[in-house]
Amino acid sequence: MLLDNLRLFMIIAEKGSLAAAARETGISTTTVSERLAALEAHYGVVLFNRTTRSISLTEEGRTLVNGARAVLIEVADLDTRIRHGAETLSGLIRISAPVDLGRSIVSRAISAFTEENPAVSVELSLSDGYVDLVGQGFDMAVRFGNVTDSTLRVRSLGTFQRLICAAPEYLKRHGTPKTPEDLMNHNCLVMRFGETLDNVWEFGKKSKKKRVTVRGSRVVNDGWLIRSWALAGHGIVLKSELDVAEDIRSGALVSLLSEHLPPPNPLQMMFPPGRAQPRRVTAFADHLRRTVPVSRFDVSSVRSNIETYS
């Protein structure tokens, strides 16, 4: 019964309300409330702060989320091994990934992995903003940039160059920027990450680093749409080589300012805190690590791609 109540507790934490947990599990809100009360009585603590409109985890509740996840993972993994044999992978993997990368590299990795392991199912959530791995119940997330949450477990997928790009059509109409400062006179397509507007673009390294504040007519929180706008000739973008390498090779986008490259960006896999991790998650992480290409950025190849449009 304790394990069942722990599972229900995790659903409440993920969904953010007793009513939503009741809908998810198919039991009544009254039963959900009674089982939560039984769990709080078992531990002798309050797990949620409750108001008439919302609930939030207490400090003890957050501690239990981390511990319960590890316990439930171990139980599920043991069940899988006993039921299906030690060599069979099965069960659900919940993954969060950036929109562009999720639609390309992560999506292809999922297709190949599930074909090899048909008992595994995957729920992929695409978002370029912050995600709460524990609170939203993800098994792993893929994100660019350095991880600031020291409680998360991290595996590197490599470091990749960021590129300033525009379509030939845009450059023919507006000219080609020769220096980072020239971007202030161009229409730059800007990403928003949650409350953060990514309109300060960095160039160079260490002592030669400079920052340019850009602006433009379009702001969005979707990396795929930013790239689509760039391909349509609406402005200049800052994108990872993983997202635009094919566009540059085909000539659909032109890489700019190769003398003043933005600093490269790490790509990371992040996992919730705790010791245990299902074998299916570990296996998929290994598979994704083999799938992500090694950075092959070459300044000379980018320069050869550049033409001057005036």
Secondary structure, 3 states (H helix, E strand, C coil): CHHHHHHHHHHHHHHCCHHHHHHHHCCCHHHHHHHHHHHHHHHCCCCEEECCCCEEECHHHHHHHHHHHHHHHHHHHHHHHHHHCCCCCCEEEEEEECHHHHHHHHHHHHHHHHHHCCCEEEEEEECCCCCCCCCCCCCEEEEECCCCCCCCEEEEEEEECEEEEECHHHHHHHCCCCCHHHHHHCCECEEEECCEEECEEEECCHHHCEEEECCCCCEECCHHHHHHHHHCCCCEEEEEHHHHHHHHHHCCCEEECHHHCCCCEEEEEEECCCCCCCHHHHHHHHHHHHHCCCCCCCHHHHHHHCCCCC
